[in-house]
Amino acid sequence: MSTPDARFEKRRHVPDPEVETLELSLLLEAVAQRYGFDFRSHDRSAVKRKLHGLMARRGLRTISQLQDRVLHDAAASSALLRALGVAPASMFDDPDEAAQLLAVAEQCLPGAPLPKVWLADCAGAEQAWTAAVLLADRQLLWRTEIYATVPSDDLLEEALGASIPLDRMGDYQRCYERAGGSGRLSEYFHLEAGRMVPVPQLKSRITWAQYNLVTDASFNEFQLIVCRRALPDFGPLLRRRVLHLFHDSLAVLGVLGIDRELDDGDRAAGNYCQLIAGQSWYKRLA
């Protein structure tokens, strides 16, 4: 009969680093070939950390076991894509970032005849609603189109059907005020089936689409592009590719909001000026 310590040792699994590196490469290749989502150029340490979290939740010991599930189980593949993507945001979950967004929007949107904002790899409906409410506060939303893109159809469907529990509105109101909100958040939402959803006037200003930053091309010209939550997971080559995509998509005098300050390795850095000291909001000059 096994002792408790022996049973514990049997359950515990310490992966061989070289084997796990191979498993990770095989999984990412399989996901790219099977589903068309390419995480091969993402930062490997970030990918591994997210995968270990998913494996723990599903009781899996190895990345190979996860790969088997992902290739044969639609629910597992959906869970993988969610785990490797941007974590869902709550409304005004970063009031300082929201306040910065409002400040730069007031600089770059009023001068354009039909301003466009791109929330690239948007962190769900509540991030888009945060931006829309702030613009509505300053009377900028009603002639602005917000394009919110997500990398998968599952995330797109989730965003289109999203709502807020009624009991969260009090907390959201306080965060909204910290971000510079000047009214009542409830003015922008109404009760539907026991949950809060955006009023039609606000919801109609947001266009949702499935879009892959790794493979898709520029699709419009924007006065403001925001991608502050996805970029940290990108490896150096992919990061450069995406920044080039944003440069091609941003109007002159438009503003780019990213995860960290530009450096000499970013080819287009000379075409931008920093708008807020110590913060990664940049106006395109050329």
Buried (B, 14 or more C-beta within 10 A) or exposed (E): EEEEEEEEEEEEEEEEEEEBBEBBEEBBBBBBEEBEBBBBBBBBEBBBEBBBEBBEEBEBBBBBBBBBBBBEEEEBBBBBBBBBBBEBBBBBBBBEBBBBBBBBBEBBBBEBEEBBBBBBBBBBBBBBBBBBBBBBBBEBBEBBBBBBBBBBEBBBEBBEEBBBEEEBBEEBBBBBBBBBBEEEBBEBBEEEEEEBBBEEEBBEBBBBEBBBBBEEEBEEBBBBBBBBBBBBBBBEEBBBBBBBBBBEBBBEBBBBBBBEEBEEEBEBEEBBEEBEEEBBBBBBEE
